[in-house]
Amino acid sequence: MTGVLAFLLGSPTILAIGAAIIGALGFGFKQRLAGVKAERAKQATAEAVARDIADQVQNDIGALPADQARRELKSWARD
């Protein structure tokens, strides 16, 4: 066991290959996290836009008189 370990740690080629593999895995993990962050930011932006539209609709409905609001909402209701 000690001989195998000494061989692996003593060979610069095997150490370089091992370092390249670890580096590639680390880079892939970093890219995956960056993709997750980008997707979360994209979803947060979409949710903020949807919330703004919902707030505008709520304000518009609140500004209408009650009978007119009922007529407007009735056109959206399913029969």
C-alpha positions as YAML, in Angstrom:
chain: A
units: angstrom
residues:
- id: 1
  name: MET
  ca: [0.00, 0.00, 0.00]
- id: 2
  name: THR
  ca: [2.80, 2.39, 0.89]
- id: 3
  name: GLY
  ca: [4.57, 1.55, -2.34]
- id: 4
  name: VAL
  ca: [1.51, 2.36, -4.43]
- id: 5
  name: LEU
  ca: [0.98, 5.62, -2.56]
- id: 6
  name: ALA
  ca: [4.65, 6.55, -2.98]
- id: 7
  name: PHE
  ca: [4.42, 5.79, -6.71]
- id: 8
  name: LEU
  ca: [1.29, 7.92, -7.17]
- id: 9
  name: LEU
  ca: [2.67, 10.87, -5.21]
- id: 10
  name: GLY
  ca: [6.09, 10.59, -6.80]
- id: 11
  name: SER
  ca: [4.96, 10.60, -10.41]
- id: 12
  name: PRO
  ca: [4.53, 14.13, -11.78]
- id: 13
  name: THR
  ca: [2.40, 12.89, -14.69]
- id: 14
  name: ILE
  ca: [-0.11, 11.16, -12.42]
- id: 15
  name: LEU
  ca: [-0.19, 14.20, -10.11]
- id: 16
  name: ALA
  ca: [-0.85, 16.49, -13.09]
- id: 17
  name: ILE
  ca: [-3.66, 14.27, -14.35]
- id: 18
  name: GLY
  ca: [-5.19, 14.17, -10.87]
- id: 19
  name: ALA
  ca: [-4.93, 17.93, -10.51]
- id: 20
  name: ALA
  ca: [-6.54, 18.42, -13.93]
- id: 21
  name: ILE
  ca: [-9.45, 16.16, -12.97]
- id: 22
  name: ILE
  ca: [-9.97, 17.96, -9.67]
- id: 23
  name: GLY
  ca: [-9.74, 21.32, -11.42]
- id: 24
  name: ALA
  ca: [-12.28, 20.30, -14.06]
- id: 25
  name: LEU
  ca: [-14.69, 19.08, -11.38]
- id: 26
  name: GLY
  ca: [-14.26, 22.32, -9.44]
- id: 27
  name: PHE
  ca: [-14.85, 24.42, -12.55]
- id: 28
  name: GLY
  ca: [-17.97, 22.42, -13.41]
- id: 29
  name: PHE
  ca: [-19.33, 22.86, -9.91]
- id: 30
  name: LYS
  ca: [-18.67, 26.61, -10.05]
- id: 31
  name: GLN
  ca: [-20.45, 26.89, -13.42]
- id: 32
  name: ARG
  ca: [-23.42, 24.94, -12.08]
- id: 33
  name: LEU
  ca: [-23.74, 27.33, -9.13]
- id: 34
  name: ALA
  ca: [-23.50, 30.31, -11.47]
- id: 35
  name: GLY
  ca: [-26.33, 28.86, -13.56]
- id: 36
  name: VAL
  ca: [-28.46, 28.39, -10.46]
- id: 37
  name: LYS
  ca: [-27.86, 32.00, -9.41]
- id: 38
  name: ALA
  ca: [-28.72, 33.27, -12.88]
- id: 39
  name: GLU
  ca: [-31.96, 31.27, -12.99]
- id: 40
  name: ARG
  ca: [-33.00, 32.49, -9.53]
- id: 41
  name: ALA
  ca: [-32.33, 36.10, -10.55]
- id: 42
  name: LYS
  ca: [-34.36, 35.60, -13.73]
- id: 43
  name: GLN
  ca: [-37.28, 34.16, -11.76]
- id: 44
  name: ALA
  ca: [-37.11, 36.96, -9.18]
- id: 45
  name: THR
  ca: [-37.28, 39.55, -11.97]
- id: 46
  name: ALA
  ca: [-40.26, 37.81, -13.56]
- id: 47
  name: GLU
  ca: [-42.04, 37.62, -10.19]
- id: 48
  name: ALA
  ca: [-41.40, 41.32, -9.56]
- id: 49
  name: VAL
  ca: [-42.87, 42.23, -12.95]
- id: 50
  name: ALA
  ca: [-45.91, 40.03, -12.30]
- id: 51
  name: ARG
  ca: [-46.35, 41.61, -8.86]
- id: 52
  name: ASP
  ca: [-46.23, 45.10, -10.40]
- id: 53
  name: ILE
  ca: [-48.92, 44.15, -12.93]
- id: 54
  name: ALA
  ca: [-51.06, 42.62, -10.19]
- id: 55
  name: ASP
  ca: [-50.70, 45.78, -8.10]
- id: 56
  name: GLN
  ca: [-51.70, 47.95, -11.08]
- id: 57
  name: VAL
  ca: [-54.78, 45.81, -11.71]
- id: 58
  name: GLN
  ca: [-55.70, 45.93, -8.03]
- id: 59
  name: ASN
  ca: [-55.35, 49.72, -8.02]
- id: 60
  name: ASP
  ca: [-57.44, 50.05, -11.18]
- id: 61
  name: ILE
  ca: [-60.20, 47.89, -9.73]
- id: 62
  name: GLY
  ca: [-60.10, 49.81, -6.47]
- id: 63
  name: ALA
  ca: [-60.52, 53.09, -8.36]
- id: 64
  name: LEU
  ca: [-63.74, 51.95, -10.08]
- id: 65
  name: PRO
  ca: [-67.14, 52.46, -8.48]
- id: 66
  name: ALA
  ca: [-68.57, 49.22, -7.02]
- id: 67
  name: ASP
  ca: [-71.22, 48.62, -9.69]
- id: 68
  name: GLN
  ca: [-68.79, 49.20, -12.54]
- id: 69
  name: ALA
  ca: [-66.21, 46.90, -10.90]
- id: 70
  name: ARG
  ca: [-68.84, 44.15, -10.62]
- id: 71
  name: ARG
  ca: [-69.69, 44.52, -14.32]
- id: 72
  name: GLU
  ca: [-66.01, 44.39, -15.29]
- id: 73
  name: LEU
  ca: [-65.31, 41.37, -13.10]
- id: 74
  name: LYS
  ca: [-68.45, 39.60, -14.31]
- id: 75
  name: SER
  ca: [-67.04, 39.58, -17.85]
- id: 76
  name: TRP
  ca: [-64.08, 37.57, -16.53]
- id: 77
  name: ALA
  ca: [-66.14, 35.11, -14.48]
- id: 78
  name: ARG
  ca: [-66.90, 31.68, -15.90]
- id: 79
  name: ASP
  ca: [-70.54, 30.77, -16.23]
...
